[in-house]
Amino acid sequence: MKGDLKLELIPYDEMESILPLIFELNQGKLSKEVLKSRLQSMLAMGGYQCLGVYDNQKLIACCGVWLLQKLYKGKHLELDNVFVNEEYRSKGVGNLMMDWLSEYGKSMDCASLECNCYLHNEKGIKFWQRHGFEPLGYHMIKNLE
């Protein structure tokens, strides 16, 4: 299967193609309308890209990519909304994505890749650790809504 998959950055004018995957990732907790509005705002900010994994023409996985510069680390890629369609899980798609993203980060002169992972997501934590990610601190949030 790995040889049949194509990995590429999704063009901005096709970015809404990720919304069904992101809707599933969020288990329907956010409406498609809210996700679309937020995506449009993210694209308007600049610095956001999304890696897509395609089986033929079908988008089967995605990973949001922010190109950022921070005082503590410098230039880096922050990964978010990583999702692989259920029927493609445990088949090496995540590994392909991480290899691609590592090479992309190097090509962009990034010092690191970073991600956030929910505390209760034990499978996710193990995945990130297998790919060389180490915990640095807590990602904390204060809701204002």
MODELLER restraints for C-alpha pairs under 7 A, 6 or more apart:
rsr = mdl.restraints
at = mdl.atoms
rsr.add(forms.Gaussian(group=physical.xy_distance, feature=features.Distance(at['CA:4:A'], at['CA:55:A']), mean=6.43, stdev=0.5))
rsr.add(forms.Gaussian(group=physical.xy_distance, feature=features.Distance(at['CA:5:A'], at['CA:53:A']), mean=6.57, stdev=0.5))
rsr.add(forms.Gaussian(group=physical.xy_distance, feature=features.Distance(at['CA:5:A'], at['CA:54:A']), mean=5.51, stdev=0.5))
rsr.add(forms.Gaussian(group=physical.xy_distance, feature=features.Distance(at['CA:5:A'], at['CA:55:A']), mean=4.95, stdev=0.5))
rsr.add(forms.Gaussian(group=physical.xy_distance, feature=features.Distance(at['CA:5:A'], at['CA:56:A']), mean=6.96, stdev=0.5))
rsr.add(forms.Gaussian(group=physical.xy_distance, feature=features.Distance(at['CA:6:A'], at['CA:53:A']), mean=5.65, stdev=0.5))
rsr.add(forms.Gaussian(group=physical.xy_distance, feature=features.Distance(at['CA:6:A'], at['CA:54:A']), mean=5.08, stdev=0.5))
rsr.add(forms.Gaussian(group=physical.xy_distance, feature=features.Distance(at['CA:6:A'], at['CA:55:A']), mean=6.67, stdev=0.5))
rsr.add(forms.Gaussian(group=physical.xy_distance, feature=features.Distance(at['CA:7:A'], at['CA:51:A']), mean=6.87, stdev=0.5))
rsr.add(forms.Gaussian(group=physical.xy_distance, feature=features.Distance(at['CA:7:A'], at['CA:52:A']), mean=5.72, stdev=0.5))
rsr.add(forms.Gaussian(group=physical.xy_distance, feature=features.Distance(at['CA:7:A'], at['CA:53:A']), mean=4.59, stdev=0.5))
rsr.add(forms.Gaussian(group=physical.xy_distance, feature=features.Distance(at['CA:7:A'], at['CA:54:A']), mean=6.43, stdev=0.5))
rsr.add(forms.Gaussian(group=physical.xy_distance, feature=features.Distance(at['CA:8:A'], at['CA:51:A']), mean=5.63, stdev=0.5))
rsr.add(forms.Gaussian(group=physical.xy_distance, feature=features.Distance(at['CA:8:A'], at['CA:52:A']), mean=5.53, stdev=0.5))
rsr.add(forms.Gaussian(group=physical.xy_distance, feature=features.Distance(at['CA:8:A'], at['CA:53:A']), mean=6.75, stdev=0.5))
rsr.add(forms.Gaussian(group=physical.xy_distance, feature=features.Distance(at['CA:9:A'], at['CA:49:A']), mean=6.79, stdev=0.5))
rsr.add(forms.Gaussian(group=physical.xy_distance, feature=features.Distance(at['CA:9:A'], at['CA:50:A']), mean=5.57, stdev=0.5))
rsr.add(forms.Gaussian(group=physical.xy_distance, feature=features.Distance(at['CA:9:A'], at['CA:51:A']), mean=4.42, stdev=0.5))
rsr.add(forms.Gaussian(group=physical.xy_distance, feature=features.Distance(at['CA:9:A'], at['CA:52:A']), mean=5.89, stdev=0.5))
rsr.add(forms.Gaussian(group=physical.xy_distance, feature=features.Distance(at['CA:10:A'], at['CA:50:A']), mean=5.69, stdev=0.5))
rsr.add(forms.Gaussian(group=physical.xy_distance, feature=features.Distance(at['CA:10:A'], at['CA:51:A']), mean=6.00, stdev=0.5))
rsr.add(forms.Gaussian(group=physical.xy_distance, feature=features.Distance(at['CA:10:A'], at['CA:52:A']), mean=5.88, stdev=0.5))
rsr.add(forms.Gaussian(group=physical.xy_distance, feature=features.Distance(at['CA:18:A'], at['CA:62:A']), mean=6.99, stdev=0.5))
rsr.add(forms.Gaussian(group=physical.xy_distance, feature=features.Distance(at['CA:19:A'], at['CA:35:A']), mean=6.93, stdev=0.5))
rsr.add(forms.Gaussian(group=physical.xy_distance, feature=features.Distance(at['CA:19:A'], at['CA:36:A']), mean=6.99, stdev=0.5))
rsr.add(forms.Gaussian(group=physical.xy_distance, feature=features.Distance(at['CA:21:A'], at['CA:83:A']), mean=6.88, stdev=0.5))
rsr.add(forms.Gaussian(group=physical.xy_distance, feature=features.Distance(at['CA:22:A'], at['CA:81:A']), mean=6.90, stdev=0.5))
rsr.add(forms.Gaussian(group=physical.xy_distance, feature=features.Distance(at['CA:23:A'], at['CA:30:A']), mean=6.94, stdev=0.5))
rsr.add(forms.Gaussian(group=physical.xy_distance, feature=features.Distance(at['CA:23:A'], at['CA:32:A']), mean=6.49, stdev=0.5))
rsr.add(forms.Gaussian(group=physical.xy_distance, feature=features.Distance(at['CA:25:A'], at['CA:83:A']), mean=6.41, stdev=0.5))
rsr.add(forms.Gaussian(group=physical.xy_distance, feature=features.Distance(at['CA:42:A'], at['CA:48:A']), mean=6.70, stdev=0.5))
rsr.add(forms.Gaussian(group=physical.xy_distance, feature=features.Distance(at['CA:47:A'], at['CA:66:A']), mean=5.61, stdev=0.5))
rsr.add(forms.Gaussian(group=physical.xy_distance, feature=features.Distance(at['CA:47:A'], at['CA:67:A']), mean=5.38, stdev=0.5))
rsr.add(forms.Gaussian(group=physical.xy_distance, feature=features.Distance(at['CA:48:A'], at['CA:65:A']), mean=5.79, stdev=0.5))
rsr.add(forms.Gaussian(group=physical.xy_distance, feature=features.Distance(at['CA:48:A'], at['CA:66:A']), mean=4.68, stdev=0.5))
rsr.add(forms.Gaussian(group=physical.xy_distance, feature=features.Distance(at['CA:48:A'], at['CA:67:A']), mean=6.69, stdev=0.5))
rsr.add(forms.Gaussian(group=physical.xy_distance, feature=features.Distance(at['CA:49:A'], at['CA:64:A']), mean=5.97, stdev=0.5))
rsr.add(forms.Gaussian(group=physical.xy_distance, feature=features.Distance(at['CA:49:A'], at['CA:65:A']), mean=5.01, stdev=0.5))
rsr.add(forms.Gaussian(group=physical.xy_distance, feature=features.Distance(at['CA:49:A'], at['CA:66:A']), mean=6.32, stdev=0.5))
rsr.add(forms.Gaussian(group=physical.xy_distance, feature=features.Distance(at['CA:50:A'], at['CA:62:A']), mean=6.62, stdev=0.5))
rsr.add(forms.Gaussian(group=physical.xy_distance, feature=features.Distance(at['CA:50:A'], at['CA:63:A']), mean=5.54, stdev=0.5))
rsr.add(forms.Gaussian(group=physical.xy_distance, feature=features.Distance(at['CA:50:A'], at['CA:64:A']), mean=4.30, stdev=0.5))
rsr.add(forms.Gaussian(group=physical.xy_distance, feature=features.Distance(at['CA:50:A'], at['CA:65:A']), mean=5.43, stdev=0.5))
rsr.add(forms.Gaussian(group=physical.xy_distance, feature=features.Distance(at['CA:51:A'], at['CA:62:A']), mean=5.41, stdev=0.5))
rsr.add(forms.Gaussian(group=physical.xy_distance, feature=features.Distance(at['CA:51:A'], at['CA:63:A']), mean=5.16, stdev=0.5))
rsr.add(forms.Gaussian(group=physical.xy_distance, feature=features.Distance(at['CA:51:A'], at['CA:64:A']), mean=6.35, stdev=0.5))
rsr.add(forms.Gaussian(group=physical.xy_distance, feature=features.Distance(at['CA:52:A'], at['CA:59:A']), mean=6.50, stdev=0.5))
rsr.add(forms.Gaussian(group=physical.xy_distance, feature=features.Distance(at['CA:52:A'], at['CA:61:A']), mean=5.88, stdev=0.5))
rsr.add(forms.Gaussian(group=physical.xy_distance, feature=features.Distance(at['CA:52:A'], at['CA:62:A']), mean=4.57, stdev=0.5))
rsr.add(forms.Gaussian(group=physical.xy_distance, feature=features.Distance(at['CA:52:A'], at['CA:63:A']), mean=6.80, stdev=0.5))
rsr.add(forms.Gaussian(group=physical.xy_distance, feature=features.Distance(at['CA:53:A'], at['CA:59:A']), mean=5.79, stdev=0.5))
rsr.add(forms.Gaussian(group=physical.xy_distance, feature=features.Distance(at['CA:53:A'], at['CA:60:A']), mean=5.76, stdev=0.5))
rsr.add(forms.Gaussian(group=physical.xy_distance, feature=features.Distance(at['CA:53:A'], at['CA:61:A']), mean=4.99, stdev=0.5))
rsr.add(forms.Gaussian(group=physical.xy_distance, feature=features.Distance(at['CA:53:A'], at['CA:62:A']), mean=6.12, stdev=0.5))
rsr.add(forms.Gaussian(group=physical.xy_distance, feature=features.Distance(at['CA:54:A'], at['CA:60:A']), mean=5.65, stdev=0.5))
rsr.add(forms.Gaussian(group=physical.xy_distance, feature=features.Distance(at['CA:60:A'], at['CA:84:A']), mean=6.11, stdev=0.5))
rsr.add(forms.Gaussian(group=physical.xy_distance, feature=features.Distance(at['CA:60:A'], at['CA:85:A']), mean=5.27, stdev=0.5))
rsr.add(forms.Gaussian(group=physical.xy_distance, feature=features.Distance(at['CA:61:A'], at['CA:83:A']), mean=5.45, stdev=0.5))
rsr.add(forms.Gaussian(group=physical.xy_distance, feature=features.Distance(at['CA:61:A'], at['CA:84:A']), mean=4.22, stdev=0.5))
rsr.add(forms.Gaussian(group=physical.xy_distance, feature=features.Distance(at['CA:61:A'], at['CA:85:A']), mean=5.88, stdev=0.5))
rsr.add(forms.Gaussian(group=physical.xy_distance, feature=features.Distance(at['CA:62:A'], at['CA:82:A']), mean=5.79, stdev=0.5))
rsr.add(forms.Gaussian(group=physical.xy_distance, feature=features.Distance(at['CA:62:A'], at['CA:83:A']), mean=5.50, stdev=0.5))
rsr.add(forms.Gaussian(group=physical.xy_distance, feature=features.Distance(at['CA:62:A'], at['CA:84:A']), mean=6.68, stdev=0.5))
rsr.add(forms.Gaussian(group=physical.xy_distance, feature=features.Distance(at['CA:63:A'], at['CA:79:A']), mean=6.50, stdev=0.5))
rsr.add(forms.Gaussian(group=physical.xy_distance, feature=features.Distance(at['CA:63:A'], at['CA:80:A']), mean=6.03, stdev=0.5))
rsr.add(forms.Gaussian(group=physical.xy_distance, feature=features.Distance(at['CA:63:A'], at['CA:81:A']), mean=5.60, stdev=0.5))
rsr.add(forms.Gaussian(group=physical.xy_distance, feature=features.Distance(at['CA:63:A'], at['CA:82:A']), mean=4.29, stdev=0.5))
rsr.add(forms.Gaussian(group=physical.xy_distance, feature=features.Distance(at['CA:63:A'], at['CA:83:A']), mean=6.50, stdev=0.5))
rsr.add(forms.Gaussian(group=physical.xy_distance, feature=features.Distance(at['CA:64:A'], at['CA:79:A']), mean=5.53, stdev=0.5))
rsr.add(forms.Gaussian(group=physical.xy_distance, feature=features.Distance(at['CA:64:A'], at['CA:80:A']), mean=4.83, stdev=0.5))
rsr.add(forms.Gaussian(group=physical.xy_distance, feature=features.Distance(at['CA:64:A'], at['CA:81:A']), mean=5.63, stdev=0.5))
rsr.add(forms.Gaussian(group=physical.xy_distance, feature=features.Distance(at['CA:64:A'], at['CA:82:A']), mean=6.66, stdev=0.5))
rsr.add(forms.Gaussian(group=physical.xy_distance, feature=features.Distance(at['CA:65:A'], at['CA:77:A']), mean=6.22, stdev=0.5))
rsr.add(forms.Gaussian(group=physical.xy_distance, feature=features.Distance(at['CA:65:A'], at['CA:78:A']), mean=5.72, stdev=0.5))
rsr.add(forms.Gaussian(group=physical.xy_distance, feature=features.Distance(at['CA:65:A'], at['CA:79:A']), mean=4.81, stdev=0.5))
rsr.add(forms.Gaussian(group=physical.xy_distance, feature=features.Distance(at['CA:65:A'], at['CA:80:A']), mean=6.44, stdev=0.5))
rsr.add(forms.Gaussian(group=physical.xy_distance, feature=features.Distance(at['CA:66:A'], at['CA:77:A']), mean=5.49, stdev=0.5))
rsr.add(forms.Gaussian(group=physical.xy_distance, feature=features.Distance(at['CA:66:A'], at['CA:78:A']), mean=5.02, stdev=0.5))
rsr.add(forms.Gaussian(group=physical.xy_distance, feature=features.Distance(at['CA:66:A'], at['CA:79:A']), mean=6.48, stdev=0.5))
rsr.add(forms.Gaussian(group=physical.xy_distance, feature=features.Distance(at['CA:67:A'], at['CA:76:A']), mean=6.04, stdev=0.5))
rsr.add(forms.Gaussian(group=physical.xy_distance, feature=features.Distance(at['CA:67:A'], at['CA:77:A']), mean=4.82, stdev=0.5))
rsr.add(forms.Gaussian(group=physical.xy_distance, feature=features.Distance(at['CA:67:A'], at['CA:78:A']), mean=6.60, stdev=0.5))
rsr.add(forms.Gaussian(group=physical.xy_distance, feature=features.Distance(at['CA:68:A'], at['CA:75:A']), mean=5.66, stdev=0.5))
rsr.add(forms.Gaussian(group=physical.xy_distance, feature=features.Distance(at['CA:68:A'], at['CA:76:A']), mean=5.45, stdev=0.5))
rsr.add(forms.Gaussian(group=physical.xy_distance, feature=features.Distance(at['CA:68:A'], at['CA:77:A']), mean=6.12, stdev=0.5))
rsr.add(forms.Gaussian(group=physical.xy_distance, feature=features.Distance(at['CA:69:A'], at['CA:75:A']), mean=4.25, stdev=0.5))
rsr.add(forms.Gaussian(group=physical.xy_distance, feature=features.Distance(at['CA:69:A'], at['CA:76:A']), mean=6.23, stdev=0.5))
rsr.add(forms.Gaussian(group=physical.xy_distance, feature=features.Distance(at['CA:73:A'], at['CA:111:A']), mean=6.98, stdev=0.5))
rsr.add(forms.Gaussian(group=physical.xy_distance, feature=features.Distance(at['CA:74:A'], at['CA:111:A']), mean=6.55, stdev=0.5))
rsr.add(forms.Gaussian(group=physical.xy_distance, feature=features.Distance(at['CA:75:A'], at['CA:110:A']), mean=4.93, stdev=0.5))
rsr.add(forms.Gaussian(group=physical.xy_distance, feature=features.Distance(at['CA:75:A'], at['CA:111:A']), mean=5.79, stdev=0.5))
rsr.add(forms.Gaussian(group=physical.xy_distance, feature=features.Distance(at['CA:76:A'], at['CA:110:A']), mean=4.56, stdev=0.5))
rsr.add(forms.Gaussian(group=physical.xy_distance, feature=features.Distance(at['CA:76:A'], at['CA:111:A']), mean=5.47, stdev=0.5))
rsr.add(forms.Gaussian(group=physical.xy_distance, feature=features.Distance(at['CA:76:A'], at['CA:112:A']), mean=4.98, stdev=0.5))
rsr.add(forms.Gaussian(group=physical.xy_distance, feature=features.Distance(at['CA:76:A'], at['CA:113:A']), mean=5.71, stdev=0.5))
rsr.add(forms.Gaussian(group=physical.xy_distance, feature=features.Distance(at['CA:77:A'], at['CA:105:A']), mean=6.37, stdev=0.5))
rsr.add(forms.Gaussian(group=physical.xy_distance, feature=features.Distance(at['CA:77:A'], at['CA:110:A']), mean=6.80, stdev=0.5))
rsr.add(forms.Gaussian(group=physical.xy_distance, feature=features.Distance(at['CA:77:A'], at['CA:112:A']), mean=6.55, stdev=0.5))
rsr.add(forms.Gaussian(group=physical.xy_distance, feature=features.Distance(at['CA:77:A'], at['CA:113:A']), mean=4.83, stdev=0.5))
rsr.add(forms.Gaussian(group=physical.xy_distance, feature=features.Distance(at['CA:77:A'], at['CA:114:A']), mean=6.18, stdev=0.5))
rsr.add(forms.Gaussian(group=physical.xy_distance, feature=features.Distance(at['CA:78:A'], at['CA:113:A']), mean=5.80, stdev=0.5))
rsr.add(forms.Gaussian(group=physical.xy_distance, feature=features.Distance(at['CA:78:A'], at['CA:114:A']), mean=4.62, stdev=0.5))
rsr.add(forms.Gaussian(group=physical.xy_distance, feature=features.Distance(at['CA:78:A'], at['CA:115:A']), mean=5.49, stdev=0.5))
rsr.add(forms.Gaussian(group=physical.xy_distance, feature=features.Distance(at['CA:79:A'], at['CA:114:A']), mean=6.06, stdev=0.5))
rsr.add(forms.Gaussian(group=physical.xy_distance, feature=features.Distance(at['CA:79:A'], at['CA:115:A']), mean=4.95, stdev=0.5))
rsr.add(forms.Gaussian(group=physical.xy_distance, feature=features.Distance(at['CA:80:A'], at['CA:115:A']), mean=6.28, stdev=0.5))
rsr.add(forms.Gaussian(group=physical.xy_distance, feature=features.Distance(at['CA:116:A'], at['CA:139:A']), mean=7.00, stdev=0.5))
rsr.add(forms.Gaussian(group=physical.xy_distance, feature=features.Distance(at['CA:117:A'], at['CA:124:A']), mean=6.71, stdev=0.5))
rsr.add(forms.Gaussian(group=physical.xy_distance, feature=features.Distance(at['CA:117:A'], at['CA:125:A']), mean=6.58, stdev=0.5))
